[in-house]
Every structure is written in C-alpha cells, then in structure tokens.
Amino acid sequence: MLGLVIAIVVVAWVARFVLKKYPAQPILFTAGIFMMVLALVFGLGEILPAKQTTGSPWLDIIQSISLAFSSRAAKLGMIIMLIGGFSKYMDCIGASTSLVRLAIKPLQKMGHPYLVLALTSVLGNFLAMFISSASGFGLLLMVTMYPVLVRLGVSRIAACAVIATTAAPGWGPAGADNIYAAELIGMEIVPYFMQYQVPVGLCTVLVLAVAHFFVQRHLDAKNPDEMAGKDVSAAVTEEQAKAQETPAVPGFYALLPTLPLLLVLFFGLSDTGIEMDISLATLVSIFLTMVIEFIRHRDGLKTCQDISSFWQGMGLQMATVVTLVVAAETFSKGLISLGAIDTLITSAQNAGFGGIGMMFVFVAIIIAATLITGSGNATFFAFVPLAPKVAALSGIAPVLLVLPMNFVSNLARSLSPIAAVMIVVAGAAGLSPMDLAKRTFLPVAAATVANIAITLILFF
C-alpha cells in the first residue's frame, strides 16, 4: 500500500508540472528515477532482474534507462524516425498539402452545410493518417476548408469543432503511438492496424461524423453565431499562410504521402514472395520520390537539398518522440518497482473488478491525464507500458487494454482546451479554446463510448 500511495503522489506531481508547460521528458525521467530510489530505500522491489543487473542496485537505475534507449532506438525508434522524416519530406515538396487540397475539392462543390460538415470529419480522419502533426493538419484545414464551411452557413465554432477533431481517433500505421502499441502486444504495425484499428476506427469515425452532424446543427440553431456566413477568413499569420501554400506540383504528387501504406498493403495482400514492412516501404518511397523529384526538376542540387528535410524530420522524432518513449518507460519502471501496479490490481480484484474493469480504470486514467496535460502522446507513452503486465495479472488479452488506451489518448486530446490543436484552431478563428472544447465534447464523448463498445464486442 505504501508503494501505491507514493505512486499517487508522484503522478499528481507529474501532472502539476506538465500542466505548467514543463517538458514531459525530464519530468517523467525525474519521477521514474525518484520512484526507483524510494523502491530501494523502502525495500519495495528490485530494479533489474539478475541477468541484467550491474551488481549495484543503485547503478541499476541508470542501467535501466540505458537498456531502454538501446532497445527502443534500435527498432521502434528507427521506424518512428523514418516515418517522421518521410512526413517532413512530403511537407517540404508540397505533396502533403496537395493531398489535402485534392481530397477536399469534391466537398467544396456540395451545397448542404451540415452534410459537408460531417463529410469533412470523415475525410479528415482518413487524411490524418498521412499528416504527422494534428495541429499542423488543423491549421491547413483552417486555411482551406474553414472558409468553405463558413460560407455555406455553418457557424465558426461548429466548423472549428470538426476541424479540431479531424485527427481525433489517431489511427493509422504512421503514428508513433500506434507503432508502440503494436510492439507491446507483439505485432507488426500493419497487422495491428488492419486487424484491430481498422474495424474499431471505422466505427469511431462514423459515430464522430454523425454526432457532429446532429450536435453542431442543433447548437447552431439554438445559439446562432452572429459571424456565420460573414467572416470567412482564418486569422493565420503571414508565415503560417505561406507554410500552407501548395507549391506548383503535378497532380499525382497527392499520392506520394500514401506510398508506404500502399506498398505494405500491396505486398502484404499479394502472393509475390516479397516481405515489405513499414520501414522498408518508407525507404523505398523516399528513393522513388527522390527519383521523381530529380526527373521533374533536372536539378541534382535541389533534390539533395530537399532531402535534408528527411534527416531533419528523423532528428526531430528522435528528440521528441523516441526520448518521450524512453522517459515514459522509466516512469513506468518506477511505478512497477514500487509495487504500485500489483497493489492496484489486487485492490481492484478484491473490489470485484475483473479484467474489463481494469480496462475502464486505465481508460479513465488516460482521459483524465490527457485533459490535464493536453498531450495524448505523453499520457499514452507514460501508462501503456504497464498494459501487458496488468493484462496478464487480470487474465485478459493485452490488446483489450492497449487498443482503447491507444484510441482514447487521441480522442481526449480534442477535449482539452490546452491541447496544441485546440489552441491553434480556436486561435485562427478568434475563438476561446474553452468554448471550442464545449463544442467538441458531445461528439468526442459519443465516439469514445462507441470505440470502447466496439472493442469489447469484437475482441472480448
């Protein structure tokens, strides 16, 4: 019980400092190390098993971080960096923006405002698979789709609510959190995506779109926005607007961001004898894009200069996501070493909670932490490493914990007024993030309930 009490205090301390905008990595590292130190001081648990120990339990604390860096950077980290670099390269050559603009063209020609609103939600949630940044994607839609929706007669806040939730489910084989989730349940990312995320994600996206249709139409009728149909401009800076401009690129460039997924699906579903994982597909896509760029520009220097964005994207993923994964594992290691997780599971079982009860407990923790911190990734990476151990002790399949945690960490982000995507979208329309969160609440809540229900129906 002492370990659980310490863990609760430390988690509250972490939430407090992340809420104050402290970087998540040093806070999680500090909290994890502190809990491991207390575990040794009070004799609550060991840090490393006998096969991995340095011979000193105190040095084992640092050794656990070293081992986490070694294991994560070698495979998971490399996949995350390759995909992040590819996404950055697609942004650099204008392919990502071209994909979005091409996809929304049919919607711009439709006349029914709330049908277009719902379809924007559906389309956005598919396009988000190929755009790495939720806030960047939101800003792009504020420049392109927001004026269309407002001109049709949708209120500014309804348009923003849909745009802020276009990356809400967070599904797709390119997401760092999805790649990590797949690894935790012992799968490659593409089978995890196809077998688990697709059936649940499709239902989630559909419910989210339908909920937006009825909720936004009802609230617009009840509280009409006086600026609806008048102020159609998004208040983006000149620098932001320039970044969202589409370079003059051939139409087929819109397909380039989808190449890795198309390659993996093609070779995975066809009997060619070739094994194509996401890393190989990404590297092949980079090579093909470079060849296309060289043929198009006839300029080797420009092609080489543009590919530097790929290295920059890789470095950015290492500095942000991979370090976050290791920091989160250190934090989880601290919780485990205190015996807090064992105590929590035992207490839950004594209270009559089964494996499904533990799923709801962890989903609630993820939602609460995401609302407080505004970061779905930080909370997901912090708590999901515990899922396999909790699942084993609770007698359920790990996917029943990992999958809903994976989805709700992204869904809850669209409920937090301090999330980057909420601040960016609300700011571009001159609205309050808190007011925007009120408009996203019912659709996201409906999507979350549907997500968990479908997970239980299909996989329990």
C-alpha positions in Angstrom: 0.0 0.0 0.0 2.9 2.3 0.7 4.1 2.0 -2.9 0.6 2.9 -4.2 0.4 6.0 -2.0 3.9 7.1 -3.2 2.8 6.5 -6.8 -0.3 8.6 -6.5 1.6 11.5 -5.0 4.3 11.3 -7.8 1.7 11.1 -10.6 0.0 14.2 -9.2 3.4 15.9 -9.1 4.0 15.0 -12.7 0.6 16.2 -13.8 1.2 19.5 -11.9 4.4 20.3 -13.7 3.3 19.1 -17.1 0.3 21.4 -16.7 2.7 24.2 -16.0 4.2 23.5 -19.5 7.3 21.8 -18.3 8.8 19.5 -21.0 7.4 16.0 -20.4 10.7 14.1 -20.8 12.7 15.5 -17.9 9.6 15.3 -15.6 9.0 11.7 -16.5 12.6 10.8 -16.1 12.8 12.5 -12.7 9.6 10.9 -11.5 10.7 7.4 -12.6 14.2 7.7 -11.0 12.7 9.1 -7.8 10.2 6.2 -7.5 13.0 3.7 -8.2 15.2 5.3 -5.5 12.3 5.1 -3.0 11.7 1.5 -4.0 15.2 0.6 -3.0 15.1 2.7 0.2 11.9 1.1 1.4 12.7 -2.4 0.0 9.6 -2.4 -2.1 11.1 -4.1 -5.2 14.1 -4.7 -7.5 15.1 -2.6 -10.4 16.6 -5.1 -12.8 16.4 -8.9 -13.0 19.6 -10.9 -12.1 20.6 -11.3 -15.8 20.7 -7.6 -16.4 22.0 -6.2 -13.1 25.2 -4.2 -12.9 25.9 -5.7 -9.5 24.8 -2.4 -7.8 21.1 -1.8 -7.3 21.8 2.0 -7.4 23.6 1.8 -10.7 20.8 -0.4 -12.0 18.5 2.6 -12.0 20.7 4.3 -14.7 21.3 1.0 -16.4 17.5 0.6 -16.9 17.5 3.9 -18.8 20.5 2.8 -20.9 18.8 -0.5 -21.7 15.6 1.3 -22.7 17.5 3.6 -25.0 19.3 0.7 -26.6 16.1 -1.4 -27.2 13.9 1.5 -28.3 16.3 3.3 -30.6 17.2 0.1 -32.4 13.8 -0.9 -33.8 10.8 1.1 -32.7 12.8 4.3 -32.7 14.1 3.7 -36.2 10.6 3.1 -37.5 9.3 6.3 -35.9 12.2 8.3 -37.2 11.9 7.0 -40.7 8.2 7.7 -40.9 8.7 11.2 -39.3 11.4 12.0 -41.8 9.2 10.9 -44.7 6.3 13.0 -43.5 8.7 16.1 -43.2 9.9 15.4 -46.7 6.4 15.2 -48.1 5.7 18.6 -46.4 8.8 20.1 -48.0 8.0 19.1 -51.6 4.3 20.1 -51.2 2.9 16.6 -51.5 1.0 16.6 -48.2 -0.7 19.9 -48.9 -1.5 18.6 -52.4 -3.2 15.5 -51.0 -5.4 17.5 -48.7 -6.4 20.1 -51.3 -7.2 17.4 -53.8 -9.3 15.4 -51.3 -11.4 18.3 -50.2 -12.2 19.6 -53.7 -15.4 17.5 -54.0 -16.7 18.8 -50.7 -16.2 22.4 -51.8 -18.8 21.8 -54.6 -21.5 20.5 -52.3 -24.3 22.7 -51.0 -25.7 21.1 -47.8 -23.8 22.8 -45.0 -24.1 20.1 -42.3 -23.6 17.2 -44.7 -20.4 18.8 -45.8 -19.5 19.3 -42.2 -20.0 15.6 -41.4 -18.1 14.5 -44.6 -15.3 16.8 -43.7 -15.0 14.9 -40.4 -14.9 11.6 -42.2 -12.4 12.7 -44.9 -10.2 14.5 -42.3 -9.9 11.4 -40.2 -8.7 9.4 -43.2 -6.3 12.1 -44.4 -4.8 12.4 -40.8 -3.2 9.0 -41.3 -0.7 10.7 -43.7 -0.2 14.0 -41.8 2.1 13.7 -38.8 1.1 16.8 -36.9 -2.5 17.2 -35.6 -2.0 20.9 -35.1 -0.4 21.4 -38.5 -3.2 19.5 -40.1 -5.7 21.6 -38.3 -4.1 24.8 -39.4 -4.1 23.5 -43.0 -7.8 22.8 -42.8 -8.4 26.3 -41.3 -6.8 27.8 -44.4 -8.6 25.5 -46.9 -11.8 24.0 -45.5 -12.8 26.5 -42.8 -13.8 29.3 -45.3 -15.9 26.8 -47.3 -17.8 25.6 -44.3 -18.5 29.2 -43.0 -19.6 30.4 -46.5 -22.1 27.5 -46.5 -23.7 28.9 -43.3 -22.1 26.7 -40.7 -21.1 28.7 -37.6 -17.4 29.4 -37.0 -17.3 27.4 -33.8 -19.0 24.4 -35.5 -16.5 24.5 -38.3 -13.7 24.6 -35.8 -15.1 21.8 -33.8 -15.0 19.5 -36.8 -11.5 20.6 -37.8 -10.1 20.2 -34.3 -11.3 16.6 -34.2 -10.1 15.5 -37.7 -7.2 13.7 -36.1 -9.1 12.6 -33.0 -9.0 8.8 -33.4 -5.3 9.0 -34.2 -5.3 5.7 -36.1 -3.0 4.7 -39.0 0.3 2.8 -39.4 2.4 6.0 -39.3 1.6 7.1 -35.8 4.3 6.7 -33.2 1.8 5.7 -30.6 0.3 3.1 -32.8 3.7 1.6 -33.7 4.5 1.4 -30.0 1.1 -0.1 -29.2 1.7 -2.8 -31.8 5.0 -3.7 -30.4 3.6 -4.0 -26.9 1.1 -6.6 -28.0 3.8 -8.4 -30.0 2.7 -7.5 -33.5 3.9 -5.6 -36.6 2.2 -2.3 -37.1 0.4 -3.2 -40.3 -1.3 -6.4 -39.0 -2.2 -4.4 -35.8 -3.7 -1.6 -37.9 -5.6 -3.9 -40.3 -6.9 -6.4 -37.7 -7.6 -4.1 -34.7 -7.5 -0.4 -35.6 -9.5 -0.5 -38.9 -12.7 -2.2 -37.6 -12.8 -0.1 -34.4 -11.6 3.0 -36.1 -14.2 2.9 -38.9 -17.0 2.8 -36.4 -15.4 5.5 -34.3 -15.0 7.8 -37.3 -18.6 7.2 -38.4 -20.1 7.9 -35.0 -17.9 11.0 -34.7 -19.2 12.4 -38.0 -22.8 11.6 -37.3 -22.6 13.1 -33.9 -21.1 16.3 -35.4 -23.9 16.5 -37.9 -26.7 16.5 -35.3 -24.9 18.2 -32.4 -23.4 21.1 -34.4 -26.7 21.6 -36.4 -28.7 21.7 -33.1 -26.4 24.0 -31.3 -26.1 26.4 -34.3 -29.9 26.6 -34.4 -30.1 27.1 -30.7 -27.3 29.7 -30.5 -26.6 31.1 -33.9 -23.1 32.6 -34.4 -23.5 36.2 -35.5 -20.4 35.8 -37.7 -21.7 32.8 -39.6 -21.5 33.3 -43.3 -19.8 36.7 -42.9 -16.3 36.4 -41.5 -14.8 33.5 -43.5 -11.1 34.3 -43.0 -8.9 32.4 -40.6 -6.7 34.7 -38.6 -3.4 32.9 -39.5 -0.1 34.7 -39.6 1.6 35.5 -42.9 4.2 32.9 -42.1 1.6 30.3 -41.3 -0.3 31.0 -44.5 2.8 30.8 -46.6 3.6 27.4 -45.0 0.2 26.1 -46.1 0.5 27.2 -49.7 0.6 24.5 -52.2 3.7 24.6 -54.4 3.1 24.1 -58.1 3.4 20.3 -58.2 1.9 17.7 -60.5 -1.4 16.2 -59.5 0.0 12.8 -58.9 2.1 14.2 -56.0 -1.0 13.9 -53.9 -0.4 10.1 -53.9 3.2 10.3 -52.7 2.3 10.5 -48.9 0.3 7.3 -49.3 3.1 5.3 -50.9 4.4 3.5 -47.8 0.9 2.3 -46.8 0.1 1.3 -50.4 3.4 -0.7 -50.8 2.8 -2.5 -47.5 -0.8 -3.4 -48.4 0.1 -4.5 -51.9 2.9 -6.8 -51.0 1.0 -8.0 -47.9 -2.1 -9.0 -49.8 -0.5 -10.3 -53.0 1.5 -13.5 -53.4 4.8 -12.1 -54.6 7.1 -13.7 -52.1 8.4 -10.3 -51.1 8.2 -9.2 -47.4 7.6 -5.5 -47.2 7.5 -4.0 -43.7 6.8 -0.3 -42.9 10.5 0.6 -42.6 11.4 -0.9 -46.0 8.3 0.6 -47.6 9.2 4.1 -46.3 12.8 3.8 -47.6 11.6 2.7 -51.0 9.1 5.6 -51.0 11.8 8.0 -50.2 14.0 6.6 -53.0 11.2 6.7 -55.6 10.2 10.3 -54.6 13.8 11.5 -55.0 14.0 10.0 -58.5 10.7 11.7 -59.4 11.9 15.0 -58.0 15.2 14.7 -59.9 13.3 13.9 -63.2 10.9 16.8 -62.6 13.5 19.5 -61.7 16.5 18.2 -63.6 18.5 19.6 -60.7 20.5 17.3 -58.5 21.5 20.0 -56.1 17.8 20.9 -55.3 16.9 17.2 -54.9 19.8 16.8 -52.4 18.9 20.0 -50.6 15.2 19.0 -50.3 16.1 15.5 -48.9 17.8 17.3 -46.0 14.2 17.8 -44.6 14.1 14.0 -44.3 17.1 14.0 -41.9 15.7 16.9 -40.0 12.4 15.1 -39.6 14.3 12.0 -38.3 16.2 14.1 -35.8 13.0 15.8 -34.6 11.4 12.4 -34.0 14.4 11.3 -32.0 14.4 14.5 -30.0 10.7 14.4 -29.2 9.0 11.0 -29.6 11.8 8.5 -29.0 13.1 10.3 -25.9 9.4 10.5 -24.7 9.1 6.7 -25.1 12.2 6.1 -23.0 11.2 8.7 -20.4 7.8 7.1 -20.2 9.3 3.6 -19.8 11.5 5.0 -17.0 8.3 6.4 -15.3 6.5 3.0 -15.7 9.5 1.2 -14.4 9.3 3.4 -11.3 5.7 2.5 -10.8 6.3 -1.2 -11.2 9.4 -1.2 -8.9 7.2 0.4 -6.1 4.8 -2.5 -6.4 2.0 0.1 -7.1 0.6 -1.8 -10.1 0.4 -5.1 -8.2 -1.3 -3.3 -5.3 -3.8 -1.6 -7.7 -4.7 -4.8 -9.4 -5.1 -6.7 -6.2 -7.3 -3.9 -4.7 -9.4 -3.8 -7.9 -9.9 -7.6 -7.8 -10.9 -7.5 -4.2 -13.4 -4.8 -5.0 -14.9 -7.0 -7.7 -13.2 -5.5 -10.7 -12.4 -8.0 -13.4 -10.2 -7.6 -16.4 -12.7 -5.4 -18.2 -13.0 -3.3 -15.0 -9.2 -2.7 -15.2 -9.7 -1.6 -18.8 -12.1 1.1 -17.7 -9.8 2.2 -14.9 -6.9 2.7 -17.3 -9.1 4.4 -19.9 -10.3 6.8 -17.3 -6.7 7.5 -16.2 -5.7 8.2 -19.8 -8.6 10.5 -20.4 -8.1 12.4 -17.1 -4.3 12.8 -17.7 -4.8 13.9 -21.3 -7.4 16.5 -20.3 -5.0 17.9 -17.7 -1.8 17.9 -19.8 -3.2 18.4 -23.3 -0.9 15.8 -24.7 -2.3 12.4 -25.8 1.2 11.0 -26.6 2.7 11.9 -23.2 0.0 10.2 -21.2 -0.2 7.2 -23.6 3.5 6.6 -23.5 3.6 7.0 -19.7 0.9 4.4 -18.9 0.7 2.0 -21.8 3.9 0.1 -20.9 2.0 -1.1 -17.8 -0.7 -2.7 -20.0 0.9 -6.1 -20.8 1.6 -6.7 -17.0 -1.9 -5.5 -16.0 -3.5 -7.7 -18.7 -1.5 -10.8 -17.7 -2.5 -10.3 -14.0 -6.1 -9.6 -14.9 -6.4 -12.5 -17.2 -7.3 -10.6 -20.4 -5.6 -10.2 -23.8 -3.2 -7.2 -23.9 -5.0 -5.7 -26.9 -8.1 -5.2 -24.7 -6.1 -2.7 -22.7 -3.7 -1.3 -25.3 -6.3 -0.7 -28.1 -8.7 1.5 -26.2 -5.9 3.4 -24.5 -4.4 4.0 -27.9 -7.6 5.5 -29.2 -8.8 7.4 -26.2 -5.5 9.2 -25.7 -6.0 10.8 -29.1 -9.8 11.3 -28.7 -9.4 13.0 -25.3 -6.9 15.5 -26.8 -9.8 17.1 -28.7 -11.5 17.7 -25.4 -8.6 19.6 -23.7 -8.6 23.4 -24.1 -4.8 23.4 -23.6 -4.0 20.8 -26.4 -2.0 22.4 -29.3 -4.6 21.5 -31.9 -7.4 23.2 -29.9 -5.3 26.3 -29.3 -4.2 26.6 -33.0 -7.7 26.0 -34.4 -9.5 28.3 -31.9 -6.9 31.0 -32.3 -7.2 31.0 -36.1 -10.9 31.7 -35.8 -10.6 34.1 -32.9 -12.4 31.8 -30.5 -11.8 30.6 -27.0 -10.3 27.1 -26.7 -12.6 26.5 -23.7 -15.7 27.3 -25.9 -14.3 25.1 -28.6 -13.9 22.2 -26.1 -17.6 22.6 -25.2 -18.5 22.1 -28.8 -16.3 19.0 -29.3 -17.4 17.4 -26.0 -20.6 15.5 -27.1 -19.2 14.2 -30.5 -16.0 13.1 -28.9 -17.8 11.5 -26.0 -20.1 9.6 -28.3 -17.1 8.4 -30.4 -15.3 7.3 -27.2 -18.3 5.3 -26.0 -18.6 3.7 -29.4 -14.9 3.0 -29.6 -14.9 1.1 -26.3 -18.2 -0.7 -27.1 -16.9 -2.0 -30.5 -13.6 -3.1 -28.9 -15.5 -5.2 -26.4 -17.9 -6.6 -28.9 -15.2 -7.6 -31.4 -12.3 -8.7 -29.3 -13.5 -9.7 -25.8 
